[in-house]
Amino acid sequence: MTNNCFRYMNKENFRFYIKVRTALNIQAKDIHEELCFACGDETPSLKIIEEWSKWFRESREEAEDEQLKEQQKRNEEVRDMPQLVRDFLDPAEFYQ
């Protein structure tokens, strides 16, 4: 059964919890068990918790998922594309 106090946990909240528990030298497996008990199915996978915990131990400030970074980069490239086209093409040419 999921504890109501964790009902609104998001990725940022999970990362903060994992960062604090890692700073207290709690192993990733134990952090995962704690979160599973408190949050049930909303808990990130053990693999994700192990990665974030490792990154935090290595003093990385951000434990971002590489896929997320790549997706954000692609989104920015797509968003900027129309402006690039406008910069290089003169629309008047198409209306003659």
C-alpha positions, 0 to 999 in steps of 0.5 A: 500500500502506498503512503499518501505522503509520497503521492506527489513524488516526481522525478526531481523529488526522487533524485533529491531523496536518492542524493540525500540517502546516498550522502548518508552512505545508504546503498542503492538497493536499500534506497530502492527498498525504502522507496518501494515500500513508501511509493509502490509502483511509482518508484524508479527502477533499481537500475536507475537508482543505482545510476543516480546513486553512483553519479551522486557519489562521484559528486555530479550535481545532476543525474539526468537521464541521457535519453532526456538530454538527447530528446531535449536537444532534438526538440530544440533543433526542430524548434529552431529549424523554421527560423533557420529556413527563414534566415536562408530563404527569401519568401518573396522568391516563392510568391513570384 
